Amino acid sequence: QVQLVESGGGLVQAGGSLRLSCAASGRTFSSYAMGWFRQAPGKEREFVAAVSRTGSTYYAVSVKGRFTISRDNAKNTVYLQMNSPKPEDTAVYYCAAGIFFPNANHQQYDYWGQGTQVTVSS
């Protein structure tokens, strides 16, 4: 069992930066690939980025070059550094833990956090 808690969301201006964190409980964090997803009102949950157990990364085309996912297995934490965000990045951001990598399919992740709101103003 893995419990995930996101933090770091808030209001940011377009072109600014924001870092999301996801703290995991349990000793098995390093056994999981981790992903970030987002969901805007009225839209389906959308893949953002994923990181493997050993740090390999995988990004959605829409965020590649602007967002960076990373993990610190010693701290049981995964991060999403959001640089140059755009208004269309506004959504609730969720972190998730799963077995497969790379994996953009939210249905194949096993554990989810409660989400953190990110609002990008123009």
Secondary structure by P-SEA (a helix, b strand, c coil): cbbbbbccccccccccbbbbbbbbccccccccccbbbbbcccccccccccccccccccccccccccbbbbbcccccbbbbbbccccccccccccccccccccccccccccccccbbbbbbcc
